[in-house]
Amino acid sequence: MIDLNTATAKELYSVLVLKGYGFEIVRYREERGRFISLRQLNEVPDLSGKSNGMDAHVSVSEGISDEYYLSKANTVLKSIQLNKND
């Protein structure tokens, strides 16, 4: 099983139902962040409506979300701003 959040375009190309879409999937992930659901494949250009049954071939790993990192970054920035004002 291939993880949408870590797979290269070449690895995705090896999955028959994704053949020809690997580059688009990787680009989507790089532009929008991690996949949190297989349903997001419907948002990838040219894959809308074609993601049924993909759960047998690909998965979405759990891990620290982009929102977590953004929250931590905002906390650090606020702390820096507060220290500047002192």
C-alpha positions as CSV (number, residue, x, y, z in Angstrom):
1,M,0.0,0.0,0.0
2,I,1.3,3.4,-0.9
3,D,1.0,6.5,1.3
4,L,-0.2,9.6,-0.4
5,N,1.7,11.8,2.0
6,T,5.1,10.2,1.4
7,A,5.0,8.7,-2.1
8,T,7.0,10.1,-5.0
9,A,5.3,10.7,-8.4
10,K,7.1,7.6,-9.7
11,E,5.7,5.5,-6.8
12,L,2.2,6.8,-7.5
13,Y,2.6,6.0,-11.2
14,S,3.2,2.4,-10.3
15,V,-0.4,2.2,-9.0
16,L,-2.6,1.2,-11.9
17,V,-5.5,3.4,-11.0
18,L,-3.2,6.4,-10.5
19,K,-1.1,5.9,-13.7
20,G,-0.6,9.3,-15.2
21,Y,-1.6,11.3,-12.1
22,G,1.5,10.9,-9.9
23,F,2.9,14.4,-10.7
24,E,-0.5,16.1,-10.1
25,I,-0.9,14.3,-6.8
26,V,2.5,15.3,-5.6
27,R,2.0,18.9,-6.8
28,Y,-1.3,19.1,-5.0
29,R,0.3,17.9,-1.8
30,E,3.2,20.4,-2.1
31,E,0.8,23.3,-2.7
32,R,-1.9,22.4,-0.2
33,G,-0.2,20.2,2.4
34,R,-0.7,16.7,3.6
35,F,-3.7,14.6,2.6
36,I,-6.0,14.0,5.6
37,S,-8.5,11.9,3.6
38,L,-8.6,9.9,0.4
39,R,-11.6,12.0,-0.6
40,Q,-9.2,14.8,-1.3
41,L,-8.1,13.0,-4.4
42,N,-11.3,14.4,-5.9
43,E,-9.7,17.9,-5.6
44,V,-6.6,16.9,-7.7
45,P,-6.9,18.1,-11.3
46,D,-8.4,15.4,-13.6
47,L,-9.1,13.0,-10.7
48,S,-12.5,14.3,-9.6
49,G,-14.9,11.4,-9.5
50,K,-12.2,8.8,-10.2
51,S,-11.1,8.0,-6.7
52,N,-13.6,5.3,-5.9
53,G,-11.9,2.1,-4.9
54,M,-8.5,3.7,-4.4
55,D,-8.5,2.8,-0.7
56,A,-7.4,-0.7,-1.8
57,H,-4.2,0.8,-3.3
58,V,-3.3,3.9,-1.4
59,S,-3.5,5.2,2.2
60,V,-3.2,8.5,4.1
61,S,-0.8,8.3,7.0
62,E,-1.7,9.8,10.2
63,G,0.8,12.2,11.7
64,I,1.2,15.7,12.8
65,S,-1.0,17.9,10.7
66,D,0.0,21.2,8.9
67,E,-2.4,22.9,11.3
68,Y,-0.3,21.8,14.2
69,Y,2.8,23.3,12.7
70,L,1.0,26.5,11.9
71,S,-0.3,26.8,15.4
72,K,3.2,26.3,16.9
73,A,4.7,28.8,14.4
74,N,2.0,31.4,15.4
75,T,2.8,30.8,19.1
76,V,6.5,31.5,18.5
77,L,5.8,34.6,16.4
78,K,3.5,36.0,19.2
79,S,6.3,35.3,21.7
80,I,8.8,37.1,19.6
81,Q,6.5,40.1,19.2
82,L,5.9,40.3,22.9
83,N,9.6,40.2,23.6
84,K,10.2,43.0,21.1
85,N,7.7,45.2,22.8
86,D,9.3,44.8,26.2
